[in-house]
Amino acid sequence: MIASRLDPEKFRAWRKKLGWKREETASKLGISLSTVRNYEKGCRTDRDDVIIPLLVAWACAAIDAGLKPLGEE
């Protein structure tokens, strides 16, 4: 996995800027609610650090730019 420079604080700020709850963020990014929570905390319950993948950072940037997934109208 390639790590991004998207840190937990920036990820949380991005979500809040969009006015999304964690559940909506998970749905839009195609990840689980627990993954969103882990990204925002920067760690999992087992205390391992969580690295936000570059793919997720790109998806956040695309959503921010108003892009939709390929195949959606």
Sequence and secondary structure as in RCSB ss.txt:
>XXXX:A:sequence
MIASRLDPEKFRAWRKKLGWKREETASKLGISLSTVRNYEKGCRTDRDDVIIPLLVAWACAAIDAGLKPLGEE
>XXXX:A:secstr
  B S  HHHHHHHHHHHT  HHHHHHHHT  HHHHHHHHHTB TT  B   BHHHHHHHHHHHTT   TT  
